[in-house]
Amino acid sequence: MSTVVDAAKVALAPGYRLQWEPAQQAHVLLYPEGMVSLNESAAEVLKRCDGRSLLALIEDLQQQYPDADLEADVREFMEVARDEGWLRVD
């Protein structure tokens, strides 16, 4: 398993769509074979997977949540999301 580097551009993989699901009162990640229900933190990270660099994504989250030390958790989540096939990393 390789590490997602700071300069890597991250975006949702083709076929995946993030949306709010009122019935579940949660964000979900939809894909042709199903759906993943996300917690609030995962949804905040995936909302920013729009082609920006990993470093820019982390900086944006840090600005929104200045009292949180979240870099390590975001990096770990990005590795899992990539391994699950949810992300395209360029």
PDB file of N, CA, C and O in Angstrom:
ATOM      1  N   MET A   1       0.841  -1.181   0.000  1.00  0.00           N
ATOM      2  CA  MET A   1       0.000   0.000   0.000  1.00  0.00           C
ATOM      3  C   MET A   1       0.884   1.242   0.000  1.00  0.00           C
ATOM      4  O   MET A   1       1.727   1.411   0.881  1.00  0.00           O
ATOM      5  N   SER A   2       0.691   2.104  -0.984  1.00  0.00           N
ATOM      6  CA  SER A   2       1.454   3.349  -1.038  1.00  0.00           C
ATOM      7  C   SER A   2       0.690   4.444  -0.314  1.00  0.00           C
ATOM      8  O   SER A   2      -0.516   4.337  -0.091  1.00  0.00           O
ATOM      9  N   THR A   3       1.397   5.484   0.043  1.00  0.00           N
ATOM     10  CA  THR A   3       0.810   6.603   0.771  1.00  0.00           C
ATOM     11  C   THR A   3       0.318   7.660  -0.206  1.00  0.00           C
ATOM     12  O   THR A   3       0.972   7.941  -1.210  1.00  0.00           O
ATOM     13  N   VAL A   4      -0.848   8.249   0.097  1.00  0.00           N
ATOM     14  CA  VAL A   4      -1.341   9.380  -0.687  1.00  0.00           C
ATOM     15  C   VAL A   4      -0.472  10.574  -0.324  1.00  0.00           C
ATOM     16  O   VAL A   4      -0.437  10.987   0.835  1.00  0.00           O
ATOM     17  N   VAL A   5       0.229  11.129  -1.304  1.00  0.00           N
ATOM     18  CA  VAL A   5       1.172  12.219  -1.042  1.00  0.00           C
ATOM     19  C   VAL A   5       0.458  13.568  -1.024  1.00  0.00           C
ATOM     20  O   VAL A   5      -0.640  13.714  -1.559  1.00  0.00           O
ATOM     21  N   ASP A   6       1.105  14.549  -0.397  1.00  0.00           N
ATOM     22  CA  ASP A   6       0.509  15.874  -0.223  1.00  0.00           C
ATOM     23  C   ASP A   6       0.055  16.515  -1.528  1.00  0.00           C
ATOM     24  O   ASP A   6      -1.004  17.141  -1.572  1.00  0.00           O
ATOM     25  N   ALA A   7       0.837  16.368  -2.582  1.00  0.00           N
ATOM     26  CA  ALA A   7       0.523  17.021  -3.850  1.00  0.00           C
ATOM     27  C   ALA A   7      -0.503  16.251  -4.683  1.00  0.00           C
ATOM     28  O   ALA A   7      -0.975  16.757  -5.702  1.00  0.00           O
ATOM     29  N   ALA A   8      -0.853  15.034  -4.259  1.00  0.00           N
ATOM     30  CA  ALA A   8      -1.794  14.221  -5.021  1.00  0.00           C
ATOM     31  C   ALA A   8      -3.153  14.917  -5.104  1.00  0.00           C
ATOM     32  O   ALA A   8      -3.664  15.441  -4.115  1.00  0.00           O
ATOM     33  N   LYS A   9      -3.713  14.907  -6.292  1.00  0.00           N
ATOM     34  CA  LYS A   9      -5.056  15.458  -6.501  1.00  0.00           C
ATOM     35  C   LYS A   9      -6.049  14.350  -6.177  1.00  0.00           C
ATOM     36  O   LYS A   9      -5.950  13.245  -6.710  1.00  0.00           O
ATOM     37  N   VAL A  10      -7.010  14.648  -5.299  1.00  0.00           N
ATOM     38  CA  VAL A  10      -7.969  13.629  -4.875  1.00  0.00           C
ATOM     39  C   VAL A  10      -9.382  14.020  -5.305  1.00  0.00           C
ATOM     40  O   VAL A  10      -9.789  15.176  -5.183  1.00  0.00           O
ATOM     41  N   ALA A  11     -10.109  13.042  -5.806  1.00  0.00           N
ATOM     42  CA  ALA A  11     -11.494  13.249  -6.228  1.00  0.00           C
ATOM     43  C   ALA A  11     -12.235  11.923  -6.053  1.00  0.00           C
ATOM     44  O   ALA A  11     -11.623  10.857  -5.985  1.00  0.00           O
ATOM     45  N   LEU A  12     -13.552  12.011  -5.981  1.00  0.00           N
ATOM     46  CA  LEU A  12     -14.330  10.779  -5.921  1.00  0.00           C
ATOM     47  C   LEU A  12     -14.084   9.986  -7.194  1.00  0.00           C
ATOM     48  O   LEU A  12     -13.967  10.558  -8.278  1.00  0.00           O
ATOM     49  N   ALA A  13     -14.008   8.687  -7.061  1.00  0.00           N
ATOM     50  CA  ALA A  13     -13.795   7.809  -8.208  1.00  0.00           C
ATOM     51  C   ALA A  13     -15.018   7.847  -9.119  1.00  0.00           C
ATOM     52  O   ALA A  13     -16.130   8.103  -8.655  1.00  0.00           O
ATOM     53  N   PRO A  14     -14.821   7.595 -10.400  1.00  0.00           N
ATOM     54  CA  PRO A  14     -15.969   7.532 -11.321  1.00  0.00           C
ATOM     55  C   PRO A  14     -16.996   6.520 -10.811  1.00  0.00           C
ATOM     56  O   PRO A  14     -16.645   5.432 -10.353  1.00  0.00           O
ATOM     57  N   GLY A  15     -18.251   6.895 -10.898  1.00  0.00           N
ATOM     58  CA  GLY A  15     -19.323   6.017 -10.436  1.00  0.00           C
ATOM     59  C   GLY A  15     -19.740   6.237  -8.996  1.00  0.00           C
ATOM     60  O   GLY A  15     -20.721   5.649  -8.540  1.00  0.00           O
ATOM     61  N   TYR A  16     -19.013   7.075  -8.273  1.00  0.00           N
ATOM     62  CA  TYR A  16     -19.349   7.371  -6.880  1.00  0.00           C
ATOM     63  C   TYR A  16     -19.930   8.777  -6.781  1.00  0.00           C
ATOM     64  O   TYR A  16     -19.487   9.700  -7.465  1.00  0.00           O
ATOM     65  N   ARG A  17     -20.934   8.918  -5.913  1.00  0.00           N
ATOM     66  CA  ARG A  17     -21.568  10.227  -5.720  1.00  0.00           C
ATOM     67  C   ARG A  17     -21.877  10.407  -4.235  1.00  0.00           C
ATOM     68  O   ARG A  17     -22.426   9.517  -3.586  1.00  0.00           O
ATOM     69  N   LEU A  18     -21.520  11.560  -3.722  1.00  0.00           N
ATOM     70  CA  LEU A  18     -21.789  11.910  -2.327  1.00  0.00           C
ATOM     71  C   LEU A  18     -23.075  12.713  -2.285  1.00  0.00           C
ATOM     72  O   LEU A  18     -23.233  13.671  -3.042  1.00  0.00           O
ATOM     73  N   GLN A  19     -23.999  12.335  -1.406  1.00  0.00           N
ATOM     74  CA  GLN A  19     -25.226  13.114  -1.266  1.00  0.00           C
ATOM     75  C   GLN A  19     -25.803  12.944   0.130  1.00  0.00           C
ATOM     76  O   GLN A  19     -25.498  11.990   0.846  1.00  0.00           O
ATOM     77  N   TRP A  20     -26.653  13.907   0.490  1.00  0.00           N
ATOM     78  CA  TRP A  20     -27.388  13.854   1.752  1.00  0.00           C
ATOM     79  C   TRP A  20     -28.578  12.937   1.551  1.00  0.00           C
ATOM     80  O   TRP A  20     -29.306  13.076   0.568  1.00  0.00           O
ATOM     81  N   GLU A  21     -28.786  12.006   2.462  1.00  0.00           N
ATOM     82  CA  GLU A  21     -29.913  11.083   2.393  1.00  0.00           C
ATOM     83  C   GLU A  21     -30.863  11.403   3.542  1.00  0.00           C
ATOM     84  O   GLU A  21     -30.595  11.038   4.686  1.00  0.00           O
ATOM     85  N   PRO A  22     -31.993  12.094   3.242  1.00  0.00           N
ATOM     86  CA  PRO A  22     -32.911  12.495   4.307  1.00  0.00           C
ATOM     87  C   PRO A  22     -33.440  11.319   5.130  1.00  0.00           C
ATOM     88  O   PRO A  22     -33.608  11.443   6.343  1.00  0.00           O
ATOM     89  N   ALA A  23     -33.700  10.199   4.495  1.00  0.00           N
ATOM     90  CA  ALA A  23     -34.256   9.048   5.223  1.00  0.00           C
ATOM     91  C   ALA A  23     -33.295   8.555   6.303  1.00  0.00           C
ATOM     92  O   ALA A  23     -33.729   8.058   7.342  1.00  0.00           O
ATOM     93  N   GLN A  24     -31.994   8.690   6.061  1.00  0.00           N
ATOM     94  CA  GLN A  24     -30.998   8.244   7.039  1.00  0.00           C
ATOM     95  C   GLN A  24     -30.459   9.387   7.885  1.00  0.00           C
ATOM     96  O   GLN A  24     -29.738   9.162   8.857  1.00  0.00           O
ATOM     97  N   GLN A  25     -30.815  10.626   7.508  1.00  0.00           N
ATOM     98  CA  GLN A  25     -30.283  11.811   8.186  1.00  0.00           C
ATOM     99  C   GLN A  25     -28.754  11.754   8.232  1.00  0.00           C
ATOM    100  O   GLN A  25     -28.129  12.020   9.259  1.00  0.00           O
ATOM    101  N   ALA A  26     -28.171  11.395   7.071  1.00  0.00           N
ATOM    102  CA  ALA A  26     -26.718  11.283   6.974  1.00  0.00           C
ATOM    103  C   ALA A  26     -26.297  11.437   5.519  1.00  0.00           C
ATOM    104  O   ALA A  26     -27.089  11.222   4.601  1.00  0.00           O
ATOM    105  N   HIS A  27     -25.044  11.812   5.327  1.00  0.00           N
ATOM    106  CA  HIS A  27     -24.477  11.780   3.987  1.00  0.00           C
ATOM    107  C   HIS A  27     -24.183  10.323   3.637  1.00  0.00           C
ATOM    108  O   HIS A  27     -23.819   9.523   4.499  1.00  0.00           O
ATOM    109  N   VAL A  28     -24.347  10.002   2.374  1.00  0.00           N
ATOM    110  CA  VAL A  28     -24.047   8.662   1.897  1.00  0.00           C
ATOM    111  C   VAL A  28     -23.182   8.769   0.646  1.00  0.00           C
ATOM    112  O   VAL A  28     -23.200   9.776  -0.063  1.00  0.00           O
ATOM    113  N   LEU A  29     -22.443   7.730   0.402  1.00  0.00           N
ATOM    114  CA  LEU A  29     -21.658   7.603  -0.810  1.00  0.00           C
ATOM    115  C   LEU A  29     -22.354   6.539  -1.650  1.00  0.00           C
ATOM    116  O   LEU A  29     -22.387   5.364  -1.284  1.00  0.00           O
ATOM    117  N   LEU A  30     -22.909   6.966  -2.781  1.00  0.00           N
ATOM    118  CA  LEU A  30     -23.635   6.055  -3.659  1.00  0.00           C
ATOM    119  C   LEU A  30     -22.715   5.551  -4.756  1.00  0.00           C
ATOM    120  O   LEU A  30     -21.863   6.285  -5.258  1.00  0.00           O
ATOM    121  N   TYR A  31     -22.896   4.296  -5.120  1.00  0.00           N
ATOM    122  CA  TYR A  31     -22.161   3.700  -6.232  1.00  0.00           C
ATOM    123  C   TYR A  31     -23.049   2.618  -6.829  1.00  0.00           C
ATOM    124  O   TYR A  31     -24.024   2.218  -6.193  1.00  0.00           O
ATOM    125  N   PRO A  32     -22.743   2.130  -8.031  1.00  0.00           N
ATOM    126  CA  PRO A  32     -23.667   1.214  -8.704  1.00  0.00           C
ATOM    127  C   PRO A  32     -24.065  -0.020  -7.903  1.00  0.00           C
ATOM    128  O   PRO A  32     -25.192  -0.497  -8.036  1.00  0.00           O
ATOM    129  N   GLU A  33     -23.171  -0.543  -7.079  1.00  0.00           N
ATOM    130  CA  GLU A  33     -23.478  -1.767  -6.331  1.00  0.00           C
ATOM    131  C   GLU A  33     -24.106  -1.500  -4.973  1.00  0.00           C
ATOM    132  O   GLU A  33     -24.486  -2.447  -4.283  1.00  0.00           O
ATOM    133  N   GLY A  34     -24.229  -0.239  -4.566  1.00  0.00           N
ATOM    134  CA  GLY A  34     -24.789  -0.001  -3.248  1.00  0.00           C
ATOM    135  C   GLY A  34     -24.576   1.392  -2.711  1.00  0.00           C
ATOM    136  O   GLY A  34     -24.534   2.374  -3.453  1.00  0.00           O
ATOM    137  N   MET A  35     -24.440   1.451  -1.386  1.00  0.00           N
ATOM    138  CA  MET A  35     -24.379   2.721  -0.687  1.00  0.00           C
ATOM    139  C   MET A  35     -23.584   2.534   0.602  1.00  0.00           C
ATOM    140  O   MET A  35     -23.667   1.496   1.259  1.00  0.00           O
ATOM    141  N   VAL A  36     -22.815   3.561   0.948  1.00  0.00           N
ATOM    142  CA  VAL A  36     -22.081   3.586   2.212  1.00  0.00           C
ATOM    143  C   VAL A  36     -22.613   4.761   3.003  1.00  0.00           C
ATOM    144  O   VAL A  36     -22.578   5.895   2.524  1.00  0.00           O
ATOM    145  N   SER A  37     -23.106   4.511   4.209  1.00  0.00           N
ATOM    146  CA  SER A  37     -23.539   5.579   5.094  1.00  0.00           C
ATOM    147  C   SER A  37     -22.304   6.135   5.800  1.00  0.00           C
ATOM    148  O   SER A  37     -21.482   5.378   6.319  1.00  0.00           O
ATOM    149  N   LEU A  38     -22.181   7.454   5.814  1.00  0.00           N
ATOM    150  CA  LEU A  38     -20.975   8.106   6.341  1.00  0.00           C
ATOM    151  C   LEU A  38     -21.260   8.850   7.634  1.00  0.00           C
ATOM    152  O   LEU A  38     -22.353   9.380   7.834  1.00  0.00           O
ATOM    153  N   ASN A  39     -20.270   8.883   8.503  1.00  0.00           N
ATOM    154  CA  ASN A  39     -20.399   9.755   9.667  1.00  0.00           C
ATOM    155  C   ASN A  39     -20.073  11.177   9.223  1.00  0.00           C
ATOM    156  O   ASN A  39     -19.615  11.391   8.100  1.00  0.00           O
ATOM    157  N   GLU A  40     -20.303  12.126  10.084  1.00  0.00           N
ATOM    158  CA  GLU A  40     -20.125  13.540   9.736  1.00  0.00           C
ATOM    159  C   GLU A  40     -18.688  13.856   9.329  1.00  0.00           C
ATOM    160  O   GLU A  40     -18.465  14.615   8.386  1.00  0.00           O
ATOM    161  N   SER A  41     -17.720  13.284  10.027  1.00  0.00           N
ATOM    162  CA  SER A  41     -16.314  13.555   9.719  1.00  0.00           C
ATOM    163  C   SER A  41     -15.940  13.043   8.329  1.00  0.00           C
ATOM    164  O   SER A  41     -15.291  13.754   7.560  1.00  0.00           O
ATOM    165  N   ALA A  42     -16.338  11.834   8.008  1.00  0.00           N
ATOM    166  CA  ALA A  42     -16.038  11.265   6.690  1.00  0.00           C
ATOM    167  C   ALA A  42     -16.681  12.102   5.592  1.00  0.00           C
ATOM    168  O   ALA A  42     -16.067  12.344   4.553  1.00  0.00           O
ATOM    169  N   ALA A  43     -17.909  12.543   5.817  1.00  0.00           N
ATOM    170  CA  ALA A  43     -18.598  13.361   4.817  1.00  0.00           C
ATOM    171  C   ALA A  43     -17.864  14.685   4.605  1.00  0.00           C
ATOM    172  O   ALA A  43     -17.733  15.135   3.468  1.00  0.00           O
ATOM    173  N   GLU A  44     -17.386  15.311   5.673  1.00  0.00           N
ATOM    174  CA  GLU A  44     -16.659  16.575   5.537  1.00  0.00           C
ATOM    175  C   GLU A  44     -15.390  16.399   4.720  1.00  0.00           C
ATOM    176  O   GLU A  44     -15.038  17.272   3.927  1.00  0.00           O
ATOM    177  N   VAL A  45     -14.707  15.290   4.901  1.00  0.00           N
ATOM    178  CA  VAL A  45     -13.497  15.035   4.116  1.00  0.00           C
ATOM    179  C   VAL A  45     -13.871  14.789   2.657  1.00  0.00           C
ATOM    180  O   VAL A  45     -13.285  15.393   1.758  1.00  0.00           O
ATOM    181  N   LEU A  46     -14.841  13.908   2.414  1.00  0.00           N
ATOM    182  CA  LEU A  46     -15.199  13.552   1.035  1.00  0.00           C
ATOM    183  C   LEU A  46     -15.804  14.724   0.269  1.00  0.00           C
ATOM    184  O   LEU A  46     -15.688  14.779  -0.955  1.00  0.00           O
ATOM    185  N   LYS A  47     -16.448  15.662   0.965  1.00  0.00           N
ATOM    186  CA  LYS A  47     -16.970  16.858   0.290  1.00  0.00           C
ATOM    187  C   LYS A  47     -15.846  17.641  -0.382  1.00  0.00           C
ATOM    188  O   LYS A  47     -16.069  18.330  -1.378  1.00  0.00           O
ATOM    189  N   ARG A  48     -14.659  17.532   0.158  1.00  0.00           N
ATOM    190  CA  ARG A  48     -13.516  18.294  -0.346  1.00  0.00           C
ATOM    191  C   ARG A  48     -12.694  17.525  -1.378  1.00  0.00           C
ATOM    192  O   ARG A  48     -11.696  18.041  -1.881  1.00  0.00           O
ATOM    193  N   CYS A  49     -13.095  16.322  -1.691  1.00  0.00           N
ATOM    194  CA  CYS A  49     -12.388  15.522  -2.699  1.00  0.00           C
ATOM    195  C   CYS A  49     -12.911  15.916  -4.071  1.00  0.00           C
ATOM    196  O   CYS A  49     -13.691  15.197  -4.697  1.00  0.00           O
ATOM    197  N   ASP A  50     -12.459  17.073  -4.513  1.00  0.00           N
ATOM    198  CA  ASP A  50     -12.970  17.686  -5.734  1.00  0.00           C
ATOM    199  C   ASP A  50     -11.862  18.005  -6.724  1.00  0.00           C
ATOM    200  O   ASP A  50     -12.024  18.855  -7.600  1.00  0.00           O
ATOM    201  N   GLY A  51     -10.741  17.321  -6.579  1.00  0.00           N
ATOM    202  CA  GLY A  51      -9.617  17.555  -7.472  1.00  0.00           C
ATOM    203  C   GLY A  51      -8.510  18.398  -6.859  1.00  0.00           C
ATOM    204  O   GLY A  51      -7.470  18.609  -7.483  1.00  0.00           O
ATOM    205  N   ARG A  52      -8.725  18.876  -5.650  1.00  0.00           N
ATOM    206  CA  ARG A  52      -7.666  19.646  -4.978  1.00  0.00           C
ATOM    207  C   ARG A  52      -6.618  18.682  -4.421  1.00  0.00           C
ATOM    208  O   ARG A  52      -6.845  17.474  -4.352  1.00  0.00           O
ATOM    209  N   SER A  53      -5.493  19.221  -4.033  1.00  0.00           N
ATOM    210  CA  SER A  53      -4.427  18.383  -3.471  1.00  0.00           C
ATOM    211  C   SER A  53      -4.804  17.948  -2.053  1.00  0.00           C
ATOM    212  O   SER A  53      -5.617  18.585  -1.383  1.00  0.00           O
ATOM    213  N   LEU A  54      -4.196  16.859  -1.623  1.00  0.00           N
ATOM    214  CA  LEU A  54      -4.414  16.388  -0.259  1.00  0.00           C
ATOM    215  C   LEU A  54      -4.029  17.467   0.737  1.00  0.00           C
ATOM    216  O   LEU A  54      -4.737  17.685   1.721  1.00  0.00           O
ATOM    217  N   LEU A  55      -2.915  18.143   0.494  1.00  0.00           N
ATOM    218  CA  LEU A  55      -2.472  19.195   1.410  1.00  0.00           C
ATOM    219  C   LEU A  55      -3.492  20.330   1.476  1.00  0.00           C
ATOM    220  O   LEU A  55      -3.778  20.832   2.563  1.00  0.00           O
ATOM    221  N   ALA A  56      -4.043  20.741   0.338  1.00  0.00           N
ATOM    222  CA  ALA A  56      -5.057  21.806   0.325  1.00  0.00           C
ATOM    223  C   ALA A  56      -6.319  21.355   1.050  1.00  0.00           C
ATOM    224  O   ALA A  56      -6.953  22.150   1.745  1.00  0.00           O
ATOM    225  N   LEU A  57      -6.684  20.098   0.896  1.00  0.00           N
ATOM    226  CA  LEU A  57      -7.858  19.552   1.582  1.00  0.00           C
ATOM    227  C   LEU A  57      -7.660  19.625   3.096  1.00  0.00           C
ATOM    228  O   LEU A  57      -8.547  20.064   3.828  1.00  0.00           O
ATOM    229  N   ILE A  58      -6.496  19.192   3.551  1.00  0.00           N
ATOM    230  CA  ILE A  58      -6.202  19.225   4.990  1.00  0.00           C
ATOM    231  C   ILE A  58      -6.194  20.665   5.506  1.00  0.00           C
ATOM    232  O   ILE A  58      -6.734  20.944   6.576  1.00  0.00           O
ATOM    233  N   GLU A  59      -5.581  21.579   4.746  1.00  0.00           N
ATOM    234  CA  GLU A  59      -5.545  22.983   5.159  1.00  0.00           C
ATOM    235  C   GLU A  59      -6.950  23.569   5.254  1.00  0.00           C
ATOM    236  O   GLU A  59      -7.238  24.339   6.171  1.00  0.00           O
ATOM    237  N   ASP A  60      -7.827  23.212   4.317  1.00  0.00           N
ATOM    238  CA  ASP A  60      -9.197  23.706   4.349  1.00  0.00           C
ATOM    239  C   ASP A  60      -9.935  23.191   5.587  1.00  0.00           C
ATOM    240  O   ASP A  60     -10.629  23.953   6.261  1.00  0.00           O
ATOM    241  N   LEU A  61      -9.787  21.922   5.879  1.00  0.00           N
ATOM    242  CA  LEU A  61     -10.415  21.362   7.080  1.00  0.00           C
ATOM    243  C   LEU A  61      -9.852  22.006   8.343  1.00  0.00           C
ATOM    244  O   LEU A  61     -10.598  22.286   9.282  1.00  0.00           O
ATOM    245  N   GLN A  62      -8.546  22.243   8.372  1.00  0.00           N
ATOM    246  CA  GLN A  62      -7.922  22.846   9.546  1.00  0.00           C
ATOM    247  C   GLN A  62      -8.443  24.259   9.771  1.00  0.00           C
ATOM    248  O   GLN A  62      -8.590  24.688  10.916  1.00  0.00           O
ATOM    249  N   GLN A  63      -8.727  24.994   8.685  1.00  0.00           N
ATOM    250  CA  GLN A  63      -9.303  26.339   8.821  1.00  0.00           C
ATOM    251  C   GLN A  63     -10.730  26.264   9.353  1.00  0.00           C
ATOM    252  O   GLN A  63     -11.133  27.100  10.161  1.00  0.00           O
ATOM    253  N   GLN A  64     -11.489  25.280   8.913  1.00  0.00           N
ATOM    254  CA  GLN A  64     -12.872  25.155   9.373  1.00  0.00           C
ATOM    255  C   GLN A  64     -12.946  24.657  10.814  1.00  0.00           C
ATOM    256  O   GLN A  64     -13.858  25.022  11.556  1.00  0.00           O
ATOM    257  N   TYR A  65     -11.995  23.833  11.203  1.00  0.00           N
ATOM    258  CA  TYR A  65     -11.979  23.261  12.552  1.00  0.00           C
ATOM    259  C   TYR A  65     -10.627  23.568  13.202  1.00  0.00           C
ATOM    260  O   TYR A  65      -9.819  22.660  13.396  1.00  0.00           O
ATOM    261  N   PRO A  66     -10.370  24.844  13.541  1.00  0.00           N
ATOM    262  CA  PRO A  66      -9.034  25.244  14.010  1.00  0.00           C
ATOM    263  C   PRO A  66      -8.608  24.626  15.337  1.00  0.00           C
ATOM    264  O   PRO A  66      -7.412  24.544  15.617  1.00  0.00           O
ATOM    265  N   ASP A  67      -9.551  24.196  16.150  1.00  0.00           N
ATOM    266  CA  ASP A  67      -9.185  23.630  17.450  1.00  0.00           C
ATOM    267  C   ASP A  67      -8.934  22.130  17.396  1.00  0.00           C
ATOM    268  O   ASP A  67      -8.565  21.527  18.403  1.00  0.00           O
ATOM    269  N   ALA A  68      -9.131  21.526  16.231  1.00  0.00           N
ATOM    270  CA  ALA A  68      -8.967  20.076  16.091  1.00  0.00           C
ATOM    271  C   ALA A  68      -7.599  19.743  15.503  1.00  0.00           C
ATOM    272  O   ALA A  68      -7.125  20.408  14.581  1.00  0.00           O
ATOM    273  N   ASP A  69      -6.986  18.726  16.043  1.00  0.00           N
ATOM    274  CA  ASP A  69      -5.732  18.205  15.480  1.00  0.00           C
ATOM    275  C   ASP A  69      -6.127  17.016  14.613  1.00  0.00           C
ATOM    276  O   ASP A  69      -6.198  15.884  15.091  1.00  0.00           O
ATOM    277  N   LEU A  70      -6.383  17.284  13.332  1.00  0.00           N
ATOM    278  CA  LEU A  70      -7.015  16.273  12.494  1.00  0.00           C
ATOM    279  C   LEU A  70      -6.168  15.726  11.365  1.00  0.00           C
ATOM    280  O   LEU A  70      -6.615  14.823  10.658  1.00  0.00           O
ATOM    281  N   GLU A  71      -4.984  16.226  11.168  1.00  0.00           N
ATOM    282  CA  GLU A  71      -4.187  15.824  10.013  1.00  0.00           C
ATOM    283  C   GLU A  71      -3.948  14.314   9.945  1.00  0.00           C
ATOM    284  O   GLU A  71      -4.148  13.709   8.892  1.00  0.00           O
ATOM    285  N   ALA A  72      -3.531  13.708  11.030  1.00  0.00           N
ATOM    286  CA  ALA A  72      -3.245  12.266  11.028  1.00  0.00           C
ATOM    287  C   ALA A  72      -4.506  11.459  10.716  1.00  0.00           C
ATOM    288  O   ALA A  72      -4.458  10.488   9.962  1.00  0.00           O
ATOM    289  N   ASP A  73      -5.633  11.869  11.301  1.00  0.00           N
ATOM    290  CA  ASP A  73      -6.890  11.154  11.052  1.00  0.00           C
ATOM    291  C   ASP A  73      -7.332  11.285   9.601  1.00  0.00           C
ATOM    292  O   ASP A  73      -7.818  10.321   9.009  1.00  0.00           O
ATOM    293  N   VAL A  74      -7.165  12.478   9.025  1.00  0.00           N
ATOM    294  CA  VAL A  74      -7.543  12.687   7.623  1.00  0.00           C
ATOM    295  C   VAL A  74      -6.658  11.837   6.725  1.00  0.00           C
ATOM    296  O   VAL A  74      -7.155  11.191   5.802  1.00  0.00           O
ATOM    297  N   ARG A  75      -5.379  11.827   6.977  1.00  0.00           N
ATOM    298  CA  ARG A  75      -4.467  11.017   6.165  1.00  0.00           C
ATOM    299  C   ARG A  75      -4.832   9.534   6.243  1.00  0.00           C
ATOM    300  O   ARG A  75      -4.835   8.839   5.227  1.00  0.00           O
ATOM    301  N   GLU A  76      -5.134   9.058   7.432  1.00  0.00           N
ATOM    302  CA  GLU A  76      -5.522   7.652   7.602  1.00  0.00           C
ATOM    303  C   GLU A  76      -6.829   7.361   6.859  1.00  0.00           C
ATOM    304  O   GLU A  76      -6.947   6.336   6.186  1.00  0.00           O
ATOM    305  N   PHE A  77      -7.804   8.258   6.979  1.00  0.00           N
ATOM    306  CA  PHE A  77      -9.072   8.064   6.281  1.00  0.00           C
ATOM    307  C   PHE A  77      -8.869   8.046   4.765  1.00  0.00           C
ATOM    308  O   PHE A  77      -9.482   7.236   4.070  1.00  0.00           O
ATOM    309  N   MET A  78      -8.021   8.928   4.251  1.00  0.00           N
ATOM    310  CA  MET A  78      -7.771   8.981   2.810  1.00  0.00           C
ATOM    311  C   MET A  78      -7.169   7.677   2.307  1.00  0.00           C
ATOM    312  O   MET A  78      -7.493   7.230   1.207  1.00  0.00           O
ATOM    313  N   GLU A  79      -6.302   7.066   3.094  1.00  0.00           N
ATOM    314  CA  GLU A  79      -5.729   5.774   2.713  1.00  0.00           C
ATOM    315  C   GLU A  79      -6.828   4.708   2.627  1.00  0.00           C
ATOM    316  O   GLU A  79      -6.876   3.928   1.675  1.00  0.00           O
ATOM    317  N   VAL A  80      -7.698   4.686   3.626  1.00  0.00           N
ATOM    318  CA  VAL A  80      -8.795   3.718   3.637  1.00  0.00           C
ATOM    319  C   VAL A  80      -9.736   3.965   2.460  1.00  0.00           C
ATOM    320  O   VAL A  80     -10.122   3.027   1.764  1.00  0.00           O
ATOM    321  N   ALA A  81     -10.103   5.224   2.238  1.00  0.00           N
ATOM    322  CA  ALA A  81     -11.026   5.561   1.140  1.00  0.00           C
ATOM    323  C   ALA A  81     -10.421   5.186  -0.204  1.00  0.00           C
ATOM    324  O   ALA A  81     -11.125   4.697  -1.087  1.00  0.00           O
ATOM    325  N   ARG A  82      -9.132   5.408  -0.363  1.00  0.00           N
ATOM    326  CA  ARG A  82      -8.469   5.020  -1.614  1.00  0.00           C
ATOM    327  C   ARG A  82      -8.467   3.504  -1.772  1.00  0.00           C
ATOM    328  O   ARG A  82      -8.767   2.984  -2.847  1.00  0.00           O
ATOM    329  N   ASP A  83      -8.126   2.797  -0.691  1.00  0.00           N
ATOM    330  CA  ASP A  83      -8.088   1.338  -0.742  1.00  0.00           C
ATOM    331  C   ASP A  83      -9.466   0.732  -1.011  1.00  0.00           C
ATOM    332  O   ASP A  83      -9.576  -0.332  -1.618  1.00  0.00           O
ATOM    333  N   GLU A  84     -10.517   1.422  -0.552  1.00  0.00           N
ATOM    334  CA  GLU A  84     -11.896   0.953  -0.800  1.00  0.00           C
ATOM    335  C   GLU A  84     -12.347   1.239  -2.234  1.00  0.00           C
ATOM    336  O   GLU A  84     -13.373   0.734  -2.689  1.00  0.00           O
ATOM    337  N   GLY A  85     -11.559   2.061  -2.937  1.00  0.00           N
ATOM    338  CA  GLY A  85     -11.909   2.391  -4.317  1.00  0.00           C
ATOM    339  C   GLY A  85     -12.809   3.606  -4.444  1.00  0.00           C
ATOM    340  O   GLY A  85     -13.331   3.871  -5.527  1.00  0.00           O
ATOM    341  N   TRP A  86     -13.005   4.355  -3.357  1.00  0.00           N
ATOM    342  CA  TRP A  86     -13.888   5.513  -3.372  1.00  0.00           C
ATOM    343  C   TRP A  86     -13.247   6.718  -4.045  1.00  0.00           C
ATOM    344  O   TRP A  86     -13.945   7.615  -4.517  1.00  0.00           O
ATOM    345  N   LEU A  87     -11.913   6.739  -4.090  1.00  0.00           N
ATOM    346  CA  LEU A  87     -11.188   7.912  -4.569  1.00  0.00           C
ATOM    347  C   LEU A  87     -10.365   7.633  -5.813  1.00  0.00           C
ATOM    348  O   LEU A  87      -9.888   6.522  -6.045  1.00  0.00           O
ATOM    349  N   ARG A  88     -10.221   8.680  -6.595  1.00  0.00           N
ATOM    350  CA  ARG A  88      -9.245   8.706  -7.678  1.00  0.00           C
ATOM    351  C   ARG A  88      -8.122   9.611  -7.178  1.00  0.00           C
ATOM    352  O   ARG A  88      -8.363  10.754  -6.791  1.00  0.00           O
ATOM    353  N   VAL A  89      -6.916   9.102  -7.189  1.00  0.00           N
ATOM    354  CA  VAL A  89      -5.762   9.862  -6.714  1.00  0.00           C
ATOM    355  C   VAL A  89      -4.801  10.030  -7.884  1.00  0.00           C
ATOM    356  O   VAL A  89      -4.260   9.052  -8.401  1.00  0.00           O
ATOM    357  N   ASP A  90      -4.594  11.276  -8.296  1.00  0.00           N
ATOM    358  CA  ASP A  90      -3.700  11.572  -9.423  1.00  0.00           C
ATOM    359  C   ASP A  90      -2.466  12.306  -8.965  1.00  0.00           C
ATOM    360  O   ASP A  90      -1.605  12.635  -9.780  1.00  0.00           O
TER     361      ASP A  90
END
